[in-house]
Amino acid sequence: MVRHLGTVLIGLGLACVVAASWIGTVGYTAQLGGVAVAPVAIRLLAAAAVAFLSAAVYLFVYRAVETRIESKRRQHDVRNVLRLAFLIAAVAGVLGALTEKWLGLLFSLGVVGFAVTFALQQPLFSFLGWFYIMIKRPYQVGDRIAIEGSKGDVADVDYLVTTLWEIDGDLVASNQPSGRIITVPNSVVLSSHIKNYTRDEFPFVWNEIEVQVAYETDLDFARATMAEVADEYLGDEMARRIEQYRDRLAETPVELDVQDRPTVNVVQEESWVTLRLRYLVHPRRGQRTKNALYERVLAAFNDHPERVKFPVSRNR
């Protein structure tokens, strides 16, 4: 489809070139309203040829680059950069063909750009924000982020806005998609905190589940049972993730003691004891993993009612 469209655009561009050459060759002298038709027609055809050929070259270049990039995220970024570069070149070429005054055109573009800086500050900041996103990579397409009070999966990063598939929000909870689309101006990346849950370097986060037990519970047994259940469910997968985590920490001055197996922390409450099981998980599987672990932990506790007691209180 792209190849056929590119071929059609090349054909149209060459047709415009041929038509402009023919008009210039035959010396067409007709006038319209006192204005010679031939020079105007030649300029319009030249401008159309530049536009068609620029679009064709963009399609072929992008197609050639796309086939060498497997990541859809990189394809998205390359497409935006190429589209911007070819658009700027095409606009300059079209205006140059229409005016035939390249130096004057460059000066005019400078004046216009200076005026636009004051007239369109917010869109300009968003455009600068897009450059920042492309260079610093605070997030990219496919990442799950939280920004400006919104949380979601990045579906598109345009020149002016970032589009998110909303997660949570005021419709649902538990890290579930709401079905709504959120658009955030790219300018917010220059002044706001960004939480990225799925960076390429380490697309995992720490998560916890809480279980309240009575003070009569054998805490050593309960803690060991929770850790054993989580270790059996997560297996060696968490250990491999921890190795990635340690490798990433080694590249920074941060020093942390990281356990490669699930751990359980004890928090004393007023009427019960809270056991918090801590483990590593991919954000998109967070709720599913939490549900599975919770069911398995409760089943293991219910198998030993003499050692694990649950609090009986209306405050629970």
C-alpha angles and dihedrals in degrees: 000000000000091000092051092048091049091050091051091050091050089050091051092047093050090046089056091049092050092047092050091048091049093051091050092047100049093048096234106202104180118133133206118201091344093307121114110246098205100065092045092047092049092052093048092048091047091051091048090049091053091049095047095044093046091053091047094050090048092053094049094045093048091046091051092048094043093058089058096050117074098182114088088207092060091044089056093051095045090049092054094047094047092045091053094046094048092044092055091046092047094049091049091047094048093048091046091051091050096047102028087209107107098172092049089047093054091049091048091050089053092052092045091048091052091051093046090054090066099034098047105032098146096050088045091053089049090051090051087048089057090054089050091051091050093049105035097031101214084164141345139195111306097026122124109229143166117218135158093357092309128108128194151108115292107245099171140001110204128178092268109018142031116223120214133191097223121243119197107341121148095309104058139009141201095068093296125147114257096199093239127123120226124197117200123187111244089230091077091073088069094059109018139076114255123202113200115191099179111041115166091240093059117358096185137093136196116256137182140202122201128214122183117215133177124259089250090067121113094244096192090054093045093050093047091048094051092048092047093050092049092046092052092049099043095035121176091333091087091049090056090049090051090055088056089047092052092048089054092047090051088063091059135058089244115115117200134162103229122190116219093209132054114280134200124220124197122222120186113222131184097263104012145011121260118216113201117199111205122199143148122257143160109261094234091055095042100106094040091052092045092053093048094048093046092052092048094047093050091048091052092048093048089055088065107040091157092062102033119054125184121216118255108211139124088228092065 
